[in-house]
Amino acid sequence: MKRKGDDVEIEGALFALQRQLNMSVHIGGKSALAMLGKSHYVEFDKKEITLFGQANEKLPKWFSDYRWKSEVQYHASNFLLPDVNMVKFEVGNFFILISGPTRALMECLYLAPKDQSLEECYELMDGLNNLSPATVQAALEQCNSVKVKRLFLFLAEKAGHSWIKYINFNKIDLGKGKRSLVSDGVYVPKYEITVPKELVNHESAI
């Protein structure tokens, strides 16, 4: 409910979804990374906001029908549990839950390569040089997307992040068999994935 003349922002609507309807819908992906200031590569683009929620959650009609200032891209999936690496983000006199940096990068990888460029994912990963190894470990163990886990570790190694050496690979289920993300790419034997040639040749921006 809003008073006549009120200008409703999407953060207020998300507060209502999270606190009143107990939904897990939240700002995620590169939108969350930009809000957290965790990437040198992107700025928070109010023209388009990426939302994630669990697979059984559908946005209420009032939310979908409202003419937001931003184009809302909503993705429903259970590839991560709703409580994995969520953080509080203050908005005026209230706060909403958004994806923490580890989860946000995994959400980007979940959308890749169809709805998210893998090269951009690498640029985003490149800026995450101070992730908590414990947080990363927990998220990778609980993630049920083999593609996301393999790409996350591959990009972290490519970026040369020091925290990767603290990750216990033995506790992470990386599945079996090869995964081809593109038809004409480069095969990475360690992770059994085929990625774009441009990604393999992409250099760190730092």
KEBA-592642 format. One record per atom (N, C-alpha, C): residue in three letters; atom name; x, y, z. Coordinates in pm, 1 decimal. Layout:
- type atom x y z
- ALA CA X Y Z
...
END
This chain:
- type atom x y z
- MET N 84.3 -119.6 0.0
- MET CA 0.0 0.0 0.0
- MET C 87.5 124.1 0.0
- LYS N 48.7 226.5 -79.7
- LYS CA 122.2 351.5 -80.0
- LYS C 23.8 467.8 -78.9
- ARG N 69.8 578.7 -24.5
- ARG CA -14.7 697.8 -22.5
- ARG C -15.4 763.6 -160.4
- LYS N -124.6 830.7 -192.6
- LYS CA -136.3 898.5 -320.9
- LYS C -22.9 999.2 -336.4
- GLY N 44.7 991.7 -450.0
- GLY CA 154.2 1083.8 -476.5
- GLY C 290.3 1031.5 -434.9
- ASP N 292.1 920.9 -359.0
- ASP CA 419.6 862.6 -317.2
- ASP C 493.6 806.9 -438.6
- ASP N 624.8 823.8 -436.9
- ASP CA 709.8 768.9 -542.0
- ASP C 775.3 643.1 -485.6
- VAL N 728.1 528.0 -527.6
- VAL CA 776.8 402.1 -472.2
- VAL C 903.7 357.0 -544.1
- GLU N 1008.9 334.0 -467.7
- GLU CA 1133.6 282.2 -522.7
- GLU C 1134.4 130.5 -509.2
- ILE N 1212.5 65.6 -594.2
- ILE CA 1212.9 -80.2 -595.2
- ILE C 1268.7 -137.8 -465.7
- GLU N 1359.0 -62.4 -399.2
- GLU CA 1412.7 -112.0 -272.4
- GLU C 1302.3 -124.7 -167.4
- GLY N 1207.8 -29.2 -166.6
- GLY CA 1096.3 -36.0 -72.8
- GLY C 1006.0 -153.4 -101.8
- ALA N 987.6 -181.6 -230.9
- ALA CA 905.4 -295.8 -269.7
- ALA C 972.2 -426.4 -228.1
- LEU N 1104.1 -433.3 -243.9
- LEU CA 1176.9 -554.1 -203.2
- LEU C 1170.9 -572.3 -51.9
- PHE N 1173.6 -462.1 20.9
- PHE CA 1159.2 -469.3 167.0
- PHE C 1025.1 -534.6 201.5
- ALA N 920.3 -495.6 129.4
- ALA CA 787.9 -552.5 154.5
- ALA C 784.9 -701.5 121.6
- LEU N 847.0 -739.3 10.0
- LEU CA 850.3 -880.2 -27.7
- LEU C 924.4 -963.4 76.7
- GLN N 1037.2 -909.0 123.4
- GLN CA 1120.4 -984.7 216.5
- GLN C 1063.4 -987.8 357.3
- ARG N 1013.4 -876.0 404.7
- ARG CA 972.2 -867.3 544.9
- ARG C 825.0 -902.7 566.9
- GLN N 740.6 -870.2 470.0
- GLN CA 597.3 -894.3 487.3
- GLN C 550.2 -1025.5 424.3
- LEU N 610.3 -1062.5 311.9
- LEU CA 571.1 -1185.0 243.2
- LEU C 670.7 -1298.4 264.9
- ASN N 780.9 -1267.6 336.4
- ASN CA 884.4 -1368.5 366.1
- ASN C 938.2 -1435.5 239.6
- MET N 954.7 -1356.4 134.5
- MET CA 1010.7 -1408.6 10.3
- MET C 1161.9 -1388.8 8.7
- SER N 1228.7 -1471.0 -69.2
- SER CA 1374.8 -1461.1 -78.6
- SER C 1419.0 -1372.2 -194.3
- VAL N 1324.5 -1310.9 -264.3
- VAL CA 1356.5 -1226.6 -379.8
- VAL C 1451.0 -1114.4 -338.5
- HIS N 1558.3 -1097.2 -414.6
- HIS CA 1661.3 -1000.6 -375.5
- HIS C 1738.2 -951.4 -497.2
- ILE N 1806.3 -840.1 -481.7
- ILE CA 1895.7 -789.3 -585.6
- ILE C 2019.9 -877.9 -586.0
- GLY N 2057.3 -926.8 -704.5
- GLY CA 2171.1 -1017.3 -714.1
- GLY C 2254.9 -989.6 -837.4
- GLY N 2342.6 -1084.4 -870.4
- GLY CA 2426.3 -1071.3 -989.2
- GLY C 2511.7 -945.8 -987.3
- LYS N 2533.0 -889.7 -1105.6
- LYS CA 2621.6 -772.9 -1113.1
- LYS C 2557.8 -648.6 -1052.3
- SER N 2423.6 -648.0 -1040.2
- SER CA 2358.1 -535.2 -972.7
- SER C 2401.2 -529.2 -826.4
- ALA N 2405.6 -646.3 -761.6
- ALA CA 2447.4 -651.3 -621.0
- ALA C 2595.2 -615.8 -606.4
- LEU N 2678.5 -665.7 -696.1
- LEU CA 2821.7 -634.6 -689.9
- LEU C 2845.3 -484.6 -702.3
- ALA N 2771.2 -420.8 -791.7
- ALA CA 2786.9 -276.8 -809.9
- ALA C 2740.6 -200.8 -686.3
- MET N 2628.8 -243.7 -625.9
- MET CA 2578.7 -177.8 -505.1
- MET C 2678.4 -189.0 -390.6
- LEU N 2749.0 -301.5 -384.9
- LEU CA 2846.0 -324.2 -277.6
- LEU C 2981.5 -259.6 -306.7
- GLY N 2997.1 -204.0 -426.5
- GLY CA 3123.4 -141.6 -462.6
- GLY C 3236.0 -241.9 -474.8
- LYS N 3200.0 -365.5 -512.4
- LYS CA 3298.6 -473.0 -516.9
- LYS C 3361.5 -492.3 -654.3
- SER N 3326.8 -409.0 -747.3
- SER CA 3386.1 -424.0 -879.4
- SER C 3429.3 -290.7 -935.0
- HIS N 3550.9 -287.3 -989.0
- HIS CA 3600.2 -167.2 -1054.8
- HIS C 3542.3 -156.3 -1195.1
- TYR N 3474.8 -261.3 -1238.7
- TYR CA 3435.5 -272.2 -1379.6
- TYR C 3295.0 -222.7 -1408.4
- VAL N 3205.9 -231.1 -1308.4
- VAL CA 3068.1 -189.8 -1334.1
- VAL C 3020.3 -89.1 -1231.0
- GLU N 2924.3 -9.3 -1270.6
- GLU CA 2856.0 81.4 -1180.4
- GLU C 2711.0 35.0 -1169.4
- PHE N 2647.4 74.3 -1061.9
- PHE CA 2508.4 32.5 -1042.6
- PHE C 2422.1 99.6 -1148.8
- ASP N 2365.7 19.2 -1236.2
- ASP CA 2284.5 70.2 -1346.3
- ASP C 2137.4 63.7 -1307.9
- LYS N 2081.7 179.5 -1276.6
- LYS CA 1941.4 184.8 -1235.3
- LYS C 1847.2 152.7 -1351.4
- LYS N 1898.9 150.0 -1474.2
- LYS CA 1812.6 121.6 -1587.8
- LYS C 1774.5 -25.9 -1592.8
- GLU N 1857.4 -109.6 -1535.7
- GLU CA 1829.0 -252.7 -1533.3
- GLU C 1875.8 -312.6 -1401.9
- ILE N 1787.9 -382.7 -1333.2
- ILE CA 1821.3 -443.8 -1206.0
- ILE C 1794.0 -593.9 -1212.2
- THR N 1892.7 -671.3 -1168.9
- THR CA 1881.1 -816.5 -1169.1
- THR C 1831.2 -865.6 -1034.2
- LEU N 1721.9 -939.6 -1037.1
- LEU CA 1666.4 -997.9 -915.5
- LEU C 1673.1 -1150.0 -923.6
- PHE N 1694.4 -1211.2 -807.8
- PHE CA 1691.6 -1356.7 -797.9
- PHE C 1595.8 -1397.5 -687.1
- GLY N 1538.6 -1516.1 -702.2
- GLY CA 1453.8 -1573.4 -598.9
- GLY C 1454.3 -1723.9 -614.3
- GLN N 1391.1 -1793.0 -521.7
- GLN CA 1384.3 -1937.7 -531.0
- GLN C 1287.6 -1981.3 -641.7
- ALA N 1304.2 -2105.9 -688.0
- ALA CA 1231.4 -2154.7 -805.5
- ALA C 1079.7 -2150.3 -788.5
- ASN N 1032.7 -2163.8 -666.4
- ASN CA 887.4 -2165.6 -643.4
- ASN C 829.4 -2027.7 -615.6
- GLU N 910.2 -1923.4 -627.0
- GLU CA 863.8 -1788.6 -595.7
- GLU C 830.5 -1709.7 -722.6
- LYS N 709.6 -1663.8 -728.9
- LYS CA 664.9 -1581.0 -840.1
- LYS C 638.8 -1440.7 -788.6
- LEU N 684.3 -1342.4 -864.4
- LEU CA 664.3 -1204.0 -821.9
- LEU C 515.2 -1172.4 -816.2
- PRO N 469.2 -1104.7 -709.9
- PRO CA 327.6 -1067.3 -700.1
- PRO C 286.9 -979.1 -818.0
- LYS N 158.8 -984.7 -852.1
- LYS CA 109.0 -908.2 -967.0
- LYS C 133.1 -758.7 -950.1
- TRP N 115.6 -708.2 -826.4
- TRP CA 135.8 -564.8 -805.8
- TRP C 279.8 -524.9 -833.7
- PHE N 372.6 -616.5 -806.2
- PHE CA 514.4 -587.8 -830.7
- PHE C 543.5 -592.5 -980.9
- SER N 493.6 -696.0 -1047.5
- SER CA 518.9 -712.9 -1191.1
- SER C 451.9 -604.2 -1274.5
- ASP N 334.5 -559.7 -1230.4
- ASP CA 258.3 -461.5 -1308.7
- ASP C 306.2 -317.6 -1287.9
- TYR N 377.0 -293.4 -1177.3
- TYR CA 417.7 -155.8 -1147.1
- TYR C 523.0 -107.7 -1247.7
- ARG N 514.0 15.7 -1286.7
- ARG CA 609.4 71.9 -1383.4
- ARG C 731.5 126.7 -1310.4
- TRP N 825.5 37.9 -1285.0
- TRP CA 948.3 77.6 -1216.1
- TRP C 1035.6 163.4 -1306.5
- LYS N 1121.0 242.2 -1246.1
- LYS CA 1213.6 324.8 -1323.6
- LYS C 1317.3 237.9 -1393.9
- SER N 1335.4 116.6 -1341.2
- SER CA 1434.1 24.9 -1395.9
- SER C 1365.1 -92.0 -1465.4
- GLU N 1433.3 -148.9 -1563.1
- GLU CA 1387.1 -273.8 -1622.6
- GLU C 1429.1 -386.5 -1529.2
- VAL N 1333.5 -464.2 -1484.3
- VAL CA 1361.2 -570.2 -1387.9
- VAL C 1378.3 -703.8 -1459.2
- GLN N 1492.9 -767.2 -1434.6
- GLN CA 1518.5 -901.2 -1486.2
- GLN C 1512.4 -997.7 -1367.8
- TYR N 1410.2 -1082.5 -1364.5
- TYR CA 1391.6 -1173.1 -1251.4
- TYR C 1424.0 -1316.4 -1290.7
- HIS N 1504.5 -1381.9 -1207.2
- HIS CA 1545.5 -1519.7 -1232.0
- HIS C 1514.2 -1603.7 -1108.5
- ALA N 1436.4 -1709.0 -1128.3
- ALA CA 1399.1 -1797.7 -1018.0
- ALA C 1474.6 -1929.2 -1030.7
- SER N 1549.0 -1965.4 -926.8
- SER CA 1630.0 -2086.9 -932.2
- SER C 1663.9 -2134.7 -792.0
- ASN N 1683.3 -2265.4 -779.3
- ASN CA 1725.2 -2324.2 -651.4
- ASN C 1870.8 -2367.5 -653.3
- PHE N 1951.9 -2307.2 -741.8
- PHE CA 2090.8 -2353.4 -749.5
- PHE C 2169.7 -2316.9 -623.1
- LEU N 2117.6 -2223.5 -545.5
- LEU CA 2173.5 -2190.1 -414.0
- LEU C 2059.3 -2179.2 -314.3
- LEU N 2084.6 -2219.8 -190.9
- LEU CA 1984.4 -2204.1 -86.0
- LEU C 1964.1 -2055.5 -56.9
- PRO N 1847.3 -2015.4 -10.7
- PRO CA 1816.9 -1872.8 5.4
- PRO C 1901.1 -1799.1 109.7
- ASP N 1964.5 -1871.1 202.3
- ASP CA 2040.5 -1802.7 307.3
- ASP C 2191.0 -1798.5 281.5
- VAL N 2236.9 -1848.2 168.0
- VAL CA 2380.4 -1851.4 139.0
- VAL C 2432.8 -1713.3 100.6
- ASN N 2525.3 -1660.3 180.2
- ASN CA 2594.0 -1534.3 152.7
- ASN C 2499.7 -1419.8 114.6
- MET N 2398.9 -1397.5 198.6
- MET CA 2313.6 -1280.2 185.8
- MET C 2361.9 -1175.4 285.9
- VAL N 2359.0 -1048.9 247.2
- VAL CA 2407.1 -941.6 334.6
- VAL C 2303.5 -830.6 345.1
- LYS N 2309.0 -756.6 454.4
- LYS CA 2218.0 -644.8 474.4
- LYS C 2271.3 -521.5 401.3
- PHE N 2180.8 -451.8 332.7
- PHE CA 2217.5 -329.9 262.3
- PHE C 2123.6 -218.8 307.1
- GLU N 2180.6 -113.1 363.6
- GLU CA 2099.9 -4.7 419.3
- GLU C 2047.7 87.1 310.6
- VAL N 1918.9 115.0 316.9
- VAL CA 1853.6 206.9 223.3
- VAL C 1773.9 306.6 306.6
- GLY N 1828.1 425.0 326.5
- GLY CA 1758.5 523.7 409.6
- GLY C 1743.7 474.0 552.1
- ASN N 1619.4 462.4 598.9
- ASN CA 1595.0 420.7 737.6
- ASN C 1555.0 273.3 748.3
- PHE N 1584.0 195.1 644.2
- PHE CA 1557.4 51.7 651.8
- PHE C 1666.9 -22.0 574.8
- PHE N 1663.3 -152.7 581.9
- PHE CA 1760.6 -229.7 505.7
- PHE C 1691.7 -344.2 432.8
- ILE N 1755.6 -386.9 325.3
- ILE CA 1708.6 -503.1 250.1
- ILE C 1823.0 -603.4 242.4
- LEU N 1790.0 -726.0 212.2
- LEU CA 1891.9 -828.4 192.0
- LEU C 1925.2 -835.5 43.7
- ILE N 2054.1 -833.7 13.4
- ILE CA 2100.4 -849.6 -124.5
- ILE C 2210.4 -956.0 -125.0
- SER N 2247.4 -1000.7 -241.7
- SER CA 2353.2 -1100.8 -251.4
- SER C 2486.6 -1044.2 -205.7
- GLY N 2559.5 -1121.8 -125.3
- GLY CA 2696.8 -1087.1 -93.0
- GLY C 2781.7 -1111.9 -217.3
- PRO N 2908.2 -1068.8 -216.8
- PRO CA 2991.6 -1078.0 -337.2
- PRO C 3010.1 -1218.9 -393.1
- THR N 3027.4 -1318.6 -304.5
- THR CA 3044.8 -1455.5 -352.7
- THR C 2919.4 -1505.0 -423.6
- ARG N 2805.3 -1487.1 -359.5
- ARG CA 2678.6 -1530.0 -419.3
- ARG C 2651.0 -1454.1 -548.7
- ALA N 2675.3 -1323.4 -547.5
- ALA CA 2646.9 -1240.3 -664.6
- ALA C 2726.3 -1287.2 -786.3
- LEU N 2853.8 -1321.5 -765.3
- LEU CA 2934.7 -1369.5 -876.9
- LEU C 2882.9 -1504.0 -925.0
- MET N 2840.3 -1589.9 -832.1
- MET CA 2783.1 -1718.7 -871.6
- MET C 2654.7 -1698.2 -951.3
- GLU N 2576.8 -1598.9 -915.6
- GLU CA 2454.1 -1570.0 -989.9
- GLU C 2486.6 -1523.2 -1131.8
- CYS N 2593.6 -1445.2 -1145.8
- CYS CA 2638.1 -1404.6 -1279.6
- CYS C 2674.0 -1527.3 -1362.3
- LEU N 2745.8 -1619.6 -1300.4
- LEU CA 2788.7 -1740.1 -1371.3
- LEU C 2669.9 -1830.9 -1404.0
- TYR N 2569.1 -1828.6 -1320.0
- TYR CA 2447.8 -1906.5 -1346.6
- TYR C 2382.6 -1857.5 -1476.7
- LEU N 2388.8 -1727.1 -1501.3
- LEU CA 2327.4 -1668.2 -1620.2
- LEU C 2414.5 -1682.4 -1745.3
- ALA N 2542.5 -1713.5 -1725.7
- ALA CA 2635.9 -1723.0 -1838.5
- ALA C 2622.5 -1859.2 -1908.2
- PRO N 2652.3 -1864.7 -2037.7
- PRO CA 2689.8 -1752.2 -2123.3
- PRO C 2571.5 -1686.3 -2195.2
- LYS N 2450.0 -1739.7 -2178.2
- LYS CA 2334.9 -1688.8 -2253.3
- LYS C 2297.4 -1546.5 -2215.2
- ASP N 2281.0 -1521.0 -2084.7
- ASP CA 2233.6 -1389.7 -2040.5
- ASP C 2341.5 -1305.8 -1972.8
- GLN N 2462.3 -1355.9 -1971.5
- GLN CA 2571.8 -1283.3 -1906.7
- GLN C 2702.4 -1323.2 -1974.6
- SER N 2777.6 -1226.0 -2018.6
- SER CA 2904.8 -1252.7 -2085.8
- SER C 3006.0 -1314.0 -1988.4
- LEU N 3071.7 -1420.7 -2031.2
- LEU CA 3174.1 -1482.4 -1946.2
- LEU C 3295.8 -1391.6 -1931.3
- GLU N 3322.4 -1311.5 -2030.9
- GLU CA 3433.4 -1216.2 -2020.4
- GLU C 3402.4 -1110.8 -1913.9
- GLU N 3278.5 -1067.3 -1908.7
- GLU CA 3240.5 -972.9 -1804.6
- GLU C 3245.8 -1040.4 -1667.6
- CYS N 3206.0 -1167.9 -1661.7
- CYS CA 3216.6 -1243.0 -1535.5
- CYS C 3360.3 -1245.2 -1485.8
- TYR N 3454.1 -1260.3 -1579.2
- TYR CA 3595.3 -1259.7 -1540.1
- TYR C 3637.1 -1123.4 -1487.0
- GLU N 3590.5 -1017.9 -1553.6
- GLU CA 3621.7 -882.5 -1505.4
- GLU C 3566.5 -862.9 -1364.7
- LEU N 3447.9 -915.1 -1339.2
- LEU CA 3387.4 -903.8 -1206.6
- LEU C 3465.3 -985.8 -1104.1
- MET N 3501.9 -1108.4 -1141.3
- MET CA 3582.4 -1192.5 -1052.4
- MET C 3717.5 -1126.8 -1023.2
- ASP N 3773.2 -1061.3 -1123.0
- ASP CA 3903.8 -997.0 -1109.4
- ASP C 3905.6 -897.2 -994.4
- GLY N 3789.9 -835.9 -968.2
- GLY CA 3783.4 -735.4 -861.8
- GLY C 3758.6 -793.6 -724.1
- LEU N 3738.8 -924.7 -714.4
- LEU CA 3705.3 -987.4 -585.6
- LEU C 3828.4 -1052.6 -523.3
- ASN N 3929.8 -970.7 -497.5
- ASN CA 4055.1 -1026.5 -445.7
- ASN C 4057.8 -1044.4 -294.7
- ASN N 3952.7 -1003.2 -225.9
- ASN CA 3953.5 -1014.8 -79.3
- ASN C 3834.5 -1093.5 -26.1
- LEU N 3787.0 -1190.2 -103.6
- LEU CA 3677.5 -1273.6 -55.3
- LEU C 3723.2 -1359.0 62.8
- SER N 3628.9 -1391.2 150.3
- SER CA 3657.6 -1479.5 263.1
- SER C 3661.9 -1623.6 214.4
- PRO N 3774.4 -1694.3 232.7
- PRO CA 3783.2 -1833.8 189.9
- PRO C 3673.5 -1919.8 252.9
- ALA N 3639.4 -1893.6 378.6
- ALA CA 3535.7 -1972.1 446.4
- ALA C 3399.9 -1952.0 379.9
- THR N 3370.8 -1827.1 341.3
- THR CA 3243.8 -1797.6 273.9
- THR C 3238.8 -1863.4 137.0
- VAL N 3349.0 -1855.0 64.4
- VAL CA 3356.7 -1917.2 -67.5
- VAL C 3341.2 -2068.5 -55.3
- GLN N 3411.3 -2127.0 41.3
- GLN CA 3405.3 -2271.9 61.8
- GLN C 3261.1 -2317.6 87.7
- ALA N 3194.6 -2248.9 178.8
- ALA CA 3057.7 -2285.7 214.4
- ALA C 2964.5 -2273.4 94.4
- ALA N 2978.9 -2166.2 18.1
- ALA CA 2892.0 -2144.4 -97.9
- ALA C 2915.3 -2251.2 -204.9
- LEU N 3041.1 -2285.1 -229.1
- LEU CA 3071.6 -2386.5 -329.7
- LEU C 3021.6 -2524.3 -287.7
- GLU N 3028.6 -2552.8 -160.3
- GLU CA 2980.4 -2682.6 -111.3
- GLU C 2828.9 -2693.8 -121.8
- GLN N 2758.7 -2582.2 -104.7
- GLN CA 2612.7 -2584.6 -106.5
- GLN C 2552.6 -2560.8 -244.9
- CYS N 2632.5 -2507.9 -336.7
- CYS CA 2583.8 -2481.5 -472.3
- CYS C 2558.5 -2614.2 -544.0
- ASN N 2445.2 -2625.6 -613.9
- ASN CA 2415.8 -2750.3 -684.1
- ASN C 2427.5 -2738.1 -836.4
- SER N 2493.6 -2632.3 -882.5
- SER CA 2518.3 -2616.6 -1025.4
- SER C 2664.5 -2648.1 -1054.7
- VAL N 2687.7 -2758.0 -1125.6
- VAL CA 2824.5 -2797.5 -1160.9
- VAL C 2889.5 -2689.6 -1246.8
- LYS N 2813.2 -2634.3 -1340.0
- LYS CA 2866.7 -2529.8 -1427.7
- LYS C 2917.5 -2411.3 -1347.0
- VAL N 2837.1 -2365.4 -1253.1
- VAL CA 2873.8 -2248.8 -1172.0
- VAL C 2999.4 -2276.6 -1092.0
- LYS N 3007.8 -2392.4 -1029.5
- LYS CA 3123.1 -2424.4 -945.1
- LYS C 3251.5 -2435.4 -1026.2
- ARG N 3245.1 -2501.0 -1138.4
- ARG CA 3364.7 -2514.8 -1222.2
- ARG C 3411.6 -2379.4 -1274.8
- LEU N 3317.0 -2298.0 -1322.5
- LEU CA 3353.5 -2166.2 -1374.2
- LEU C 3408.9 -2076.2 -1264.0
- PHE N 3348.1 -2081.4 -1146.3
- PHE CA 3392.5 -1997.4 -1035.7
- PHE C 3538.4 -2025.6 -1002.4
- LEU N 3571.6 -2152.9 -989.5
- LEU CA 3709.0 -2190.5 -954.7
- LEU C 3806.1 -2159.6 -1068.2
- PHE N 3763.7 -2184.0 -1190.7
- PHE CA 3848.0 -2153.4 -1305.9
- PHE C 3880.2 -2003.9 -1312.8
- LEU N 3778.1 -1920.1 -1297.7
- LEU CA 3799.6 -1775.6 -1305.0
- LEU C 3882.1 -1724.3 -1187.8
- ALA N 3861.6 -1781.9 -1068.9
- ALA CA 3939.4 -1740.0 -951.3
- ALA C 4087.5 -1770.7 -971.5
- GLU N 4116.0 -1887.6 -1027.1
- GLU CA 4255.5 -1924.1 -1054.6
- GLU C 4314.3 -1835.0 -1163.3
- LYS N 4234.8 -1809.1 -1265.7
- LYS CA 4281.9 -1723.4 -1375.1
- LYS C 4313.4 -1582.8 -1324.7
- ALA N 4231.7 -1535.3 -1230.0
- ALA CA 4253.6 -1401.2 -1174.5
- ALA C 4371.4 -1398.4 -1076.5
- GLY N 4418.2 -1515.9 -1034.8
- GLY CA 4533.4 -1523.2 -945.6
- GLY C 4504.7 -1482.0 -802.6
- HIS N 4380.6 -1500.1 -757.8
- HIS CA 4346.1 -1459.5 -621.3
- HIS C 4412.9 -1550.3 -517.8
- SER N 4467.0 -1488.8 -413.8
- SER CA 4539.7 -1565.0 -311.5
- SER C 4447.2 -1653.6 -229.4
- TRP N 4318.6 -1614.9 -216.0
- TRP CA 4228.0 -1692.8 -131.1
- TRP C 4197.0 -1830.7 -187.3
- ILE N 4222.5 -1852.5 -316.7
- ILE CA 4190.1 -1981.1 -377.8
- ILE C 4272.6 -2094.1 -316.6
- LYS N 4391.4 -2062.9 -265.9
- LYS CA 4477.0 -2169.3 -210.5
- LYS C 4422.8 -2224.9 -78.7
- TYR N 4326.2 -2155.5 -20.0
- TYR CA 4267.4 -2202.9 105.4
- TYR C 4140.7 -2286.0 82.7
- ILE N 4100.9 -2301.3 -42.3
- ILE CA 3979.8 -2376.3 -73.0
- ILE C 4009.3 -2526.7 -75.6
- ASN N 3926.5 -2603.7 -6.5
- ASN CA 3940.8 -2749.5 -3.7
- ASN C 3857.7 -2810.1 -117.3
- PHE N 3923.4 -2843.3 -226.2
- PHE CA 3855.6 -2895.3 -344.4
- PHE C 3789.7 -3030.9 -317.4
- ASN N 3844.3 -3105.6 -223.1
- ASN CA 3792.0 -3239.0 -194.5
- ASN C 3649.1 -3236.0 -140.0
- LYS N 3608.9 -3122.5 -84.2
- LYS CA 3474.7 -3110.9 -27.2
- LYS C 3373.6 -3052.6 -125.3
- ILE N 3418.4 -3025.6 -246.3
- ILE CA 3331.7 -2963.1 -347.1
- ILE C 3299.9 -3064.6 -457.1
- ASP N 3172.7 -3088.2 -480.1
- ASP CA 3129.6 -3181.9 -583.6
- ASP C 3128.1 -3110.8 -719.0
- LEU N 3226.9 -3142.2 -801.9
- LEU CA 3236.7 -3079.0 -933.2
- LEU C 3177.1 -3165.8 -1043.3
- GLY N 3108.4 -3272.6 -1003.2
- GLY CA 3041.4 -3357.3 -1100.2
- GLY C 3139.0 -3435.3 -1186.6
- LYS N 3084.7 -3503.2 -1284.6
- LYS CA 3166.4 -3581.6 -1376.6
- LYS C 3128.1 -3549.6 -1520.4
- GLY N 3224.0 -3567.7 -1608.5
- GLY CA 3196.0 -3544.3 -1749.9
- GLY C 3226.1 -3403.3 -1794.7
- LYS N 3239.0 -3386.7 -1924.3
- LYS CA 3274.0 -3258.0 -1982.1
- LYS C 3151.8 -3167.8 -1995.1
- ARG N 3174.4 -3037.9 -1986.1
- ARG CA 3069.5 -2938.5 -2005.1
- ARG C 3115.9 -2839.2 -2112.5
- SER N 3040.9 -2828.2 -2219.2
- SER CA 3075.0 -2734.4 -2325.5
- SER C 2982.5 -2614.7 -2317.9
- LEU N 3039.4 -2497.5 -2288.8
- LEU CA 2959.5 -2376.1 -2275.3
- LEU C 2945.8 -2300.8 -2407.2
- VAL N 3037.6 -2328.0 -2498.9
- VAL CA 3032.8 -2267.0 -2631.7
- VAL C 3070.7 -2372.7 -2734.7
- SER N 3027.3 -2352.1 -2857.3
- SER CA 3052.0 -2452.3 -2960.9
- SER C 3194.4 -2448.9 -3013.1
- ASP N 3253.7 -2332.4 -3018.6
- ASP CA 3389.2 -2318.4 -3073.4
- ASP C 3476.2 -2246.2 -2971.6
- GLY N 3527.2 -2321.7 -2874.1
- GLY CA 3605.0 -2258.4 -2768.6
- GLY C 3730.7 -2336.0 -2735.8
- VAL N 3781.3 -2313.1 -2615.2
- VAL CA 3903.2 -2377.5 -2567.9
- VAL C 3869.4 -2469.5 -2451.3
- TYR N 3918.2 -2590.7 -2457.3
- TYR CA 3890.7 -2689.1 -2352.1
- TYR C 3988.1 -2670.2 -2236.7
- VAL N 3934.6 -2665.0 -2114.8
- VAL CA 4016.4 -2652.1 -1992.8
- VAL C 4013.2 -2788.1 -1922.2
- PRO N 4118.4 -2868.7 -1937.4
- PRO CA 4119.3 -3006.2 -1884.5
- PRO C 4092.3 -3016.8 -1734.8
- LYS N 4149.7 -2928.0 -1654.1
- LYS CA 4135.0 -2938.2 -1508.6
- LYS C 3989.4 -2935.0 -1466.2
- TYR N 3909.7 -2851.1 -1532.1
- TYR CA 3769.1 -2836.5 -1494.2
- TYR C 3673.8 -2896.5 -1597.2
- GLU N 3728.9 -2957.4 -1700.3
- GLU CA 3648.7 -3024.2 -1803.1
- GLU C 3539.2 -2933.9 -1859.3
- ILE N 3578.5 -2812.0 -1891.4
- ILE CA 3484.1 -2716.2 -1949.1
- ILE C 3544.3 -2654.8 -2075.7
- THR N 3457.9 -2623.4 -2169.1
- THR CA 3499.4 -2553.0 -2290.0
- THR C 3448.0 -2410.2 -2280.7
- VAL N 3540.4 -2314.7 -2282.6
- VAL CA 3506.3 -2173.7 -2264.4
- VAL C 3547.4 -2094.4 -2388.2
- PRO N 3495.3 -1973.0 -2404.6
- PRO CA 3530.7 -1892.0 -2521.8
- PRO C 3680.5 -1864.3 -2530.1
- LYS N 3732.1 -1861.5 -2652.0
- LYS CA 3874.0 -1831.3 -2672.2
- LYS C 3908.8 -1694.8 -2614.5
- GLU N 3814.9 -1599.9 -2630.5
- GLU CA 3839.8 -1464.1 -2582.4
- GLU C 3860.2 -1461.5 -2430.4
- LEU N 3790.6 -1551.2 -2360.4
- LEU CA 3804.6 -1556.7 -2214.6
- LEU C 3941.3 -1608.8 -2175.1
- VAL N 3988.4 -1711.8 -2243.1
- VAL CA 4119.6 -1769.1 -2212.0
- VAL C 4229.3 -1666.4 -2234.4
- ASN N 4214.0 -1584.9 -2338.6
- ASN CA 4316.3 -1485.3 -2371.8
- ASN C 4299.6 -1352.8 -2299.7
- HIS N 4189.3 -1340.1 -2224.3
- HIS CA 4159.9 -1214.2 -2156.9
- HIS C 4257.5 -1191.1 -2042.4
- GLU N 4316.4 -1074.5 -2036.7
- GLU CA 4413.6 -1041.0 -1933.0
- GLU C 4346.1 -967.1 -1819.2
- SER N 4405.0 -978.2 -1701.2
- SER CA 4353.5 -906.8 -1583.3
- SER C 4361.7 -757.8 -1604.5
- ALA N 4260.3 -686.2 -1555.8
- ALA CA 4259.4 -539.4 -1568.5
- ALA C 4331.5 -473.8 -1452.3
- ILE N 4370.0 -553.1 -1351.1
- ILE CA 4433.8 -496.7 -1232.0
- ILE C 4585.0 -498.1 -1248.4
END
